[in-house]
Amino acid sequence: MPIFGPYIIRASLKIIIQKMPINPRPENLRRGLVGIFASLTGSLVVDNITRLLA
């Protein structure tokens, strides 16, 4: 699992940047990241991600 971490983060950031409004707010970006990770991975990983972003 640790091997895929950076790849998933990079892919998620690409998706977020493509769907992002021109002037994103940090809260919205954070919520978008957590939503993408929630759909890709289990809740344990999401908890770790939210801790990193907090």
C-alpha positions in Angstrom: 0.0 0.0 0.0 2.7 2.6 0.8 4.1 2.2 -2.8 0.8 3.4 -4.3 0.4 6.4 -1.9 2.2 9.0 -4.0 0.7 7.8 -7.2 -2.8 8.0 -5.8 -2.1 11.5 -4.4 -0.8 12.7 -7.8 -3.7 11.3 -9.7 -6.2 12.9 -7.2 -4.5 16.2 -7.5 -4.7 16.0 -11.3 -8.5 15.3 -11.1 -9.0 18.1 -8.6 -7.1 20.6 -10.7 -9.1 19.7 -13.8 -12.4 20.2 -11.9 -11.3 23.2 -9.9 -12.8 26.7 -10.2 -10.4 29.5 -11.0 -10.0 30.7 -7.5 -10.4 27.7 -5.2 -10.8 28.1 -1.4 -8.5 25.9 0.7 -11.5 24.4 2.5 -13.1 23.4 -0.8 -9.8 21.9 -2.1 -9.5 20.0 1.2 -13.0 18.6 0.9 -12.5 17.6 -2.7 -9.3 15.7 -1.8 -11.0 13.9 1.1 -13.9 13.0 -1.2 -11.7 11.5 -3.9 -9.7 9.5 -1.3 -13.0 8.3 0.2 -14.1 6.9 -3.1 -10.7 5.4 -3.9 -9.7 3.9 -0.6 -11.0 2.7 2.8 -11.9 5.0 5.7 -8.6 4.2 7.5 -6.6 5.8 4.7 -9.0 8.7 4.5 -8.5 9.3 8.3 -4.7 9.5 7.7 -5.2 11.9 4.8 -7.4 14.2 6.7 -4.9 14.2 9.5 -2.2 15.2 7.0 -4.4 18.0 5.6 -5.6 19.4 8.9 
